[in-house]
């Protein structure tokens, strides 16, 4: 029997300084907030050549918990606003969340 998940965790990894742009894009489609983690990228020169971009080592990872019903809209917004073709050079992915506590009734 397949489990239906009510929430998804979206992870968006962007160049340092672009987490506000991530949250602005996500909030347009109903995200309430997120958590930013400072990180350092480790991509190789081969990856830079393959993607035709310069990879900045300083990164921010934005974690956003959203209801499953808005996940696709949020991911599309992130792709358009901070995707690889933007200055943020972001990538985003989601993972199902099987349990959530601490959210208000309206989430």
C-alpha positions in Angstrom: 0.0 0.0 0.0 1.5 3.4 -1.0 1.8 6.1 1.6 0.3 9.5 0.7 2.6 12.3 2.0 1.0 15.6 3.0 4.3 17.5 3.0 7.5 17.7 0.9 10.9 19.1 1.9 12.3 21.2 -0.9 16.1 21.8 -0.8 17.5 24.6 -3.0 21.2 25.1 -3.2 22.3 28.5 -4.5 25.3 30.7 -4.6 25.8 32.7 -1.4 23.6 35.7 -1.2 20.6 34.3 -3.1 18.6 32.7 -0.3 16.2 35.7 -0.1 15.5 35.3 -3.9 14.7 31.6 -3.2 12.3 32.5 -0.4 10.7 35.3 -2.5 10.0 32.8 -5.3 8.7 30.1 -3.0 6.4 32.5 -1.0 4.6 33.5 -4.2 3.2 30.0 -4.3 2.3 29.6 -0.7 5.5 28.6 1.2 5.5 30.1 4.6 9.2 30.2 5.4 12.5 28.3 5.3 15.8 27.6 6.9 19.1 28.7 5.4 22.3 26.7 5.9 25.7 28.1 4.9 27.7 25.6 2.8 30.7 25.1 0.5 30.4 23.5 -2.9 33.0 21.0 -4.1 32.3 20.7 -7.8 35.1 19.9 -10.1 36.4 21.8 -13.1 34.9 19.1 -15.3 31.4 20.0 -13.9 32.0 23.7 -14.7 32.9 22.7 -18.3 30.0 20.4 -18.6 27.4 22.9 -17.4 29.2 25.9 -19.0 29.2 27.9 -15.8 31.6 29.1 -13.1 30.8 27.4 -9.8 31.2 29.6 -6.8 32.3 27.7 -3.7 30.3 29.5 -1.1 26.7 28.2 -1.1 23.4 28.5 0.8 21.1 25.6 1.2 17.5 26.7 1.7 15.2 24.0 3.2 11.5 24.7 2.7 8.7 22.5 4.1 5.6 22.8 1.9 2.3 21.0 1.5 2.6 18.4 -1.3 -0.1 20.2 -3.4 2.1 23.2 -4.0 5.5 21.4 -4.4 5.5 21.5 -8.2 4.6 25.2 -8.4 7.4 26.1 -5.9 10.0 24.0 -7.7 9.0 25.6 -11.1 9.3 29.1 -9.5 12.7 28.2 -8.1 13.9 27.0 -11.5 12.7 30.2 -13.2 14.0 32.6 -10.6 17.3 31.1 -9.3 18.0 28.2 -11.6 21.3 27.3 -13.3 20.8 30.0 -15.9 20.5 32.8 -13.3 23.2 34.5 -11.1 22.0 32.2 -8.2 23.0 29.1 -10.2 20.6 27.1 -8.1 19.5 23.5 -8.2 16.4 22.3 -6.3 14.9 18.9 -5.4 12.2 17.6 -3.1 11.8 14.7 -0.8 8.6 13.4 0.8 8.1 13.9 4.5 6.2 11.2 6.3 5.7 13.0 9.6 5.4 16.6 10.6 5.0 18.2 14.1 5.1 21.8 15.2 3.1 23.3 12.4 -0.1 25.3 12.9 -3.5 24.0 11.8 -3.4 26.1 8.6 -0.3 24.3 7.1 
